[in-house]
Amino acid sequence: MTPLELRHGDLRLALAPALGGSVLSFRLGDLDLLRPTPAGASDVLETACFPLVPYANRIADGRFTWGGRTAALAANMTGQAHPLHGDGWRGAWRVEGVDERSAVLELMPQGSAWPWRYSAAQSVRLSDRGLTLTLSVTNLDDAPGPFGLGFHPYFPDSATARLTAATTGVWEASDDLLPVREAAASPWCDSAPVRGNVLVDHCHTGWSGEARIELGLGKPPLRLTASRALRWLHVYAPPGEDFFCVEPVSHAPNALNMADPQAHGVWTLGPGDTGVAWMRLDLA
């Protein structure tokens, strides 16, 4: 796998289009701002960031019905009963444009079980202060369909990291990590330590669209911002691991099986319609 290298000032970014359209590394000089991908890695779950399309997080048993069509999606991750994160992270993206500090990738899924045909595009651009990722999905089908987007960045240094993010609620989860009840909560409101003794794998509601990530001594704080299309924030911090994830997403986990999917963020895209979302990661 030959990475695609982008540069701007002291910022460096490596991309792997064929490995789920993923970011392999994002550095300021010699400092890793995202968890770096190990040399020789072939699993997208070891990368620094990957796109979520045409949905984010889990769908219970891979099944839902929408507009008279029934989805039957297979599990796509070892040890997980429910398929998650869509097709994009398991697909090969094509480079459609590249210059020194930006790239455009496209995905035309082959053999997708998603009941609506679609395409996706992802642009990656370095600026003076950071990185912007923009993701879009276009409904190529002849009928309206449900869609969602998100980003899955991995950050390093979970033992020393702190997170500040204003939210109004959190989805409590079942043992198999499906949402069961929304509770009022803002656990990351004031520079809270990221890593604890129990698994954190929860979706937060009412997110302001901004978060501050402090990795620890010797590294600059980061400001994560996202478009209004991404107003759910999923935080994943496994105990004992040296990484954590702060994921801007467009809808709640398993929203397609909730009583009102659109109220929980699912988009309805008509034939030819496109949904767009972006995430920025800047030096604070």
Number of C-alpha atoms within 10 A of each C-alpha: 10 9 16 16 18 20 18 18 12 11 21 21 24 20 24 22 27 20 24 24 27 27 27 27 23 26 18 18 11 10 13 18 26 25 24 20 21 13 7 7 13 12 13 21 18 15 25 27 28 26 29 27 26 23 29 30 26 24 23 21 17 19 16 17 12 13 9 5 11 13 15 15 20 14 17 16 13 7 7 13 17 21 22 25 25 26 24 27 24 22 19 21 24 16 19 13 11 16 11 12 18 20 21 20 20 22 24 16 18 10 8 15 14 20 16 19 19 23 17 23 23 24 19 20 21 24 14 11 17 22 22 19 20 20 23 21 24 20 24 18 16 11 13 18 23 20 26 29 31 33 27 25 20 25 22 20 20 23 18 14 22 20 21 20 23 21 23 16 18 23 22 16 16 10 6 11 19 22 21 10 10 14 13 13 16 18 17 19 15 13 16 15 15 26 23 13 9 10 12 17 18 20 26 29 24 16 22 17 20 19 24 23 23 23 22 15 9 7 13 16 19 20 17 23 19 26 17 13 20 25 23 27 29 27 20 20 23 19 17 13 12 16 21 25 24 21 25 33 30 26 30 29 28 25 25 24 14 14 9 11 17 14 12 19 22 22 20 17 20 16 17 14 15 17 17 18 22 23 22 19 22 20 17 13
